[in-house]
Amino acid sequence: MKTIRTTCAYCGVGCGIAATVTGERQVTIAGDPEHPANRGRLCSKGTHLGETVGLQGRLLHPEIAGKRASWDKAIRQVARKFADTIARYGPDSVAFYVSGQLLTEDYYVANKLMKGFIGSANIDTNSRLCMSSAVAGHTRAFGEDVVPASYEDLDQADLIVLVGSNTAWCHPVVYQRIMAARAERGAKLVVIDPRRTETCDEADIHLQLRPGSDVALMKGLLAHCRDAGVLDAAFLDASVAAPEGFWEALGEGNDLWSTAAACDLPPADLRAFYELFARHPRTVTMFSQGINQSVRGTDQVNAIINVHLATGRIGKPGAAPFSITGQPNAMGGREVGGLASTLAAHMDFAPENVDTVRRFWAAPRIADKPGLKAVDLFRQVREGRVKALWVMATNPAVSLPDAGLVREALAACPFVVVSDCIADTDTSRFAHVKLPAAGWGEKDGTVTNSERTISRQRALFPLAGEAKPDWWIMTQVAREMGWADAFGYESGADIYREHARLSTYQNGGKRLFDIGEHGAITNCDYDAMEPFRWGGTPFADGRFPAPGGKARLVAVEQRPLDDVLPKWPLTLNTGRYRDQWHTMTRTGLSPRLSQHRREPLAEIHPKDAEAHGIADGDLVRVSTPQGESVFRAALTESQRRGEIFTPIHWTDRQSSGGRTGLLPQPLVDPHSGQPGFKATPARMEKLAVEWRGFLIARSVPDSIPTAYFTKVRVGEGWLVELAGTGDPATLAKALLPKGERVEIIDGGLGGLRVAVLAEGRMSAALYVTRTGRLPDREWLIAQLAAADAASSVELLAGRSATPQPDRGPIVCACFDVGMNTIVEAIASQRLVSVEAVGAALSAGTNCGSCKPAIRRLIGETKEAAHVR
């Protein structure tokens, strides 16, 4: 068996993977110890990639109007429809919406086809939703979209500031690197986040600021640094330009007390952070979605960069502002121009750049101005101005804000093409043509991670069915449209070489992004390419790719925050769960990854819940001016009063509720076009239901006729949580398969228990109650795969006749360890550290994202023992 070195399919950390193929669609996954991004570590999602490579749910053949078609026919249909639309309505009547899931080679072909040959810049990417404010901020400050940091800076920093980043959950491998810096060198950690997440558990300071007040906080920090005498005057003079009046304006309203009031923070906590920052020149400020996903995101980015420029904390080991991206190849898309606001190879639409790219591509009608950004793009689709849309490797019907509007747009669009590896997504249901694309494990090309490291993603399996690489699909369409010479690629290596040559073409040091040394790379060298980081240590020489070679301080102001409205008294924040990814089209295939959070929860402060008559575990309807959806209430003091948090992952495929995408307002940052997902006016109310229950089954129907359901994969089947009104007995007819039935119906209490047996073993079981308790789910889930069949009495009781240990909710997804198991081990073995728990149970020894939870359980167990 051969081990293949590739890269992970998930976040922008860009972890290397050592994959050993063990069967036709089977693979053993391990971290690549030689990859610089992760040094052998993987998070829970990467660890369980092997559970997601099967063919269940795959799109395996082209389809036209829902019917299987040949590739030739599908390519001709796409090319003809796009060509006819362009001929009749002009190039801006068509658009591509692409994804950070694409490889750089895919991105390059898509961008070249749309901008260079169709002649429109109407190509945007779902990366617009996660990091385009960082792009705009970098460009304003540095003159180019360059991340001036690397993971090595975390190893050398004395202070690490995490702003709007639940790093322990969203980038666990990076978080463990931060924890190592603390353990080995005593690095300090500050977390700035309106929520108290597990990332905060190890922080020296947690600033639980008012959402959207980051500009005020950073301007206050800059004023403190000036007053404390820690500005780098020599660096400012040699390498930084400031707009007129910049420093004079800093004295107005940026004192400690005014800043604390604006951010709703205790002045003492704010002072402690400011003084800590001033004392530690080697500081990395890492920021993510909490900064970017805001209608003031670009200004927030520049407020952070301003502090680093002014104090000279950039271009030096252990000192940098660091934007960490959410997707595996968001950075590769930025390099090739995958955003509507950029052209190619880190060039914008300045006339000289347009001319440069036109000549390099020999482009017949190159776009000369930016195109429609994501939110505006779908508005234009709904209004009929964009009449042909090609969506690649993403699910905008779920992920964009005001997703109801997006669905209206897709339904109204005369021609929708979807390229995807998944057959049935919320978006593909609107497709006139569906094209089967290669999935992870079949793709072959390059990706760029958050620290600018380019790595190879290599194929583990042959292409499934008739699936093809995304670049191949676009190349065939381009050839059919008459541009065969410009799209004569025969391999990903051909595309990569051209991409590298464009990066250096007439560059002459104007842009840091230059991988021209790979412009003539051989196929063999491409296949064997080792990870490398372009750009060295950006700005180490104090020179920037901007006029005069100087970076720019950007004058930013804290915009007034919205007042609480009587009709919308709460603020909705959205984000990720630890073990899920985007809309769960991949992670949803893994039973283990579904255990940490089986339902979409609305996290609510207990005082807010009390005021609304909501108890922990109730169903709540969260409403905003855009829409409404139902969630399970989870009461936690980690939330600020007046705020709710909901996850982004659930779709119509998994739930009747949990649709967070329906809720955010479609307002965007004026500079970047990035939507503001983090602060939407909202309200909530308890959802009245007459009964609740659950179904465990080997398979479940597509239609589940209840007021509320969610389904997740478990073991050998599915767990479906249910709630509703009316007679629950009708559920048995709708949901249970044929077979031998045993049942109990309690008409007085409204209880219902039904088990279906096939060859003596459980194939499905339904449990419903109006007022009573429901049985534990874990033992019943195990019965789907149990070697020894349970008795009818046990199945109706919902428990074994022989008491079984209850492991409790899953804490460690890597090793499938539950909370009760950990607590029992802590108490019985007197474990006093996370490391001791890891030695006893393995929990926390892989990705480490559960370490904060384990640490908290140690504290709670000690406290309980002390009370007793």
Secondary structure, 3 states (H helix, E strand, C coil): CCEEEEECCCCCCCCEEEEEEEECCEEEEEECCCCCCCCCCCCHHHHCHHHHCCCCCECCCCEECCEECCHHHHHHHHHHHHHHHHHHHCHHHEEEEECCCCCHHHHHHHHHHHHHHHCCCCEEEHHHHCCHHHHHHHHHHHCCCCCCCCHHHHHHCCEEEEECCCHHHHCHHHHHHHHHHHHHHCCEEEEECCCCCHHHHHCCEEECCCCCCHHHHHHHHHHHHHHCCCCCHHHHHHHEECCCCHHHHCCCCCCHHHHHHHHCCCHHHHHHHHHHHHHCCCEEEEECHHHHCCCCHHHHHHHHHHHHHHCCCCCECCEEEEECCCCCCHHHHHHHCCCCCCCECCECCCHHHHHHHHHHHCCCCCCCCCCCCHHHHHHHHHCCCCCEEEEECCCHHHHCCCHHHHHHHHHHCCEEEEEECECCCCCHHHCCEEEEECCCCCCCEEEECCCCEEEEECCCCCCCCCCECHHHHHHHHHHHCCCCCCCCCCCHHHHHHHHHHHHHCCCCCCCCCCCHHHCCCCHHHHHCCCCEECCCCCCCCCCCCCHHHCEECCCCCCCCCCCCCCCCCEEEEEECCCCCCCCCCCHHHCCHHHCCCCCCEEEECHHHHHHCCCCCCCEEEEEECCEEEEEEEEECCCCCCCEEEEECCCCCCCECCCCHHHCCCCCECCCCCCECCCCEEEEEEECCCCEEEEEEECCCCCCCCCCEEEEEEECCEEEEEEEECCCCHHHHHHHCCCCEEEEEEECCCCEEEEEEEECCEEEEEEEEECCCCCCCHHHHHHHCCCCCCCCHHHHHHCCCCCCCCCCCCEEECCCCEEHHHHHHHHHHHCCCCHHHHHHHHCCCCCCCCCHHHHHHHHHHHHHHHHHC
